[in-house]
Amino acid sequence: MRRLLELPEAAGVPLYAMTETDRDRAHRAWRNAQRVKHLSDDLVRLGPWGIGLDGVLAWIPAANTIYSVGAGGLLLYEAVKARAAPWTIARMAAYLLANTATTEVPIIGWAMDTLFRGHFMAATALQKDIAARFGEPELEPKPIWRWPIRRAQPSR
C-alpha cells in the first residue's frame, strides 16, 4: 500500500509523485528505534551492558520520568505507524511500563532503572517484528549525532 507524504506543494514536486510504501515506513521506524535504543541504553558500553541517557537521568527524579515516557511514547508511535503486531506492541508497552515504574522508587529503583534496559528491549522487539515482515533495511542508519559544520561563505 502506498501513502502520500505530507509535503508542501511549494517544494516544486507534485504531491502524487512523493509516496512512501509500507516497507519504507517500517524501515524508517526500524531506524528510529535504533536511534532511541542507542541514545537510551547504549551511549557507553560496559561489556554486555550499556548506559545511556536513561541510566544517567535515572538519578534525577523528574527528568528520568519525562525522558522515559517521551522515548517510550516515540517507540510506541513508531510501532503503530509500522503496523507492528498487537503482541509486539503489548510486549513493548510492558517493557516501557516496567522501565518507567522503577523510577518512582528512590535509590533502589533508580539503580534498577540504570541497569534495566527497557527502551533497548522495546526497540529490539519492534525491530524484530519489522525484520520478520519486511526484512532489515539495506543501508545502515545514518550517524546518530553529528556536529553541524558551517563553512565560511566566500566574500564577493
Secondary structure, 3 states (H helix, E strand, C coil): CEEECCCCHHHCCCHHHCEEEHHHHHHHHHHHHHHHHHHHHCCEEECCEEECHHHHHCCCHHHHHHHHHHHHHHHHHHHHHCCCCHHHHHHHHHHHHHHHHHHHCCCHHHHHHHHCCHHHHHHHHHHHHHHHHHCCCCCCCCCCCCCCCCCCCCCC
